Amino acid sequence: MEDILFTFHNTHHSILAEKILLEANIPVKVMPMPEVITAGCGLCLRLPEADGLCAYHLLKSSSISPRGIYRKNSGLYVELQIETLHT
């Protein structure tokens, strides 16, 4: 399975989400937001797709909602719906 990206409304949420997920032993990496997703500066989180659903619910329970979830497909980032993530 491939990695996915979680985007957030601001940098503070990205950093806080990283902390929450690392404490839950979910491997995550902070990285610059790809310009094709949004113009300007920003950070996003890269994590294994297999951990996506768990990570999403963990963040929601901590009052942090990802702005978007993306998977790279044939060189393009495709936005995913939470229902498409697998456990």
ABEGO torsion letter per residue (X at the ends): XBBBBBBBABAAAAAAAAAAAAAAGBBBBBBBBBAAABBEBEBBBBBBAAAAAAAAAAAAAAGBBBABBBBBBGGBBBBBBAAABBX
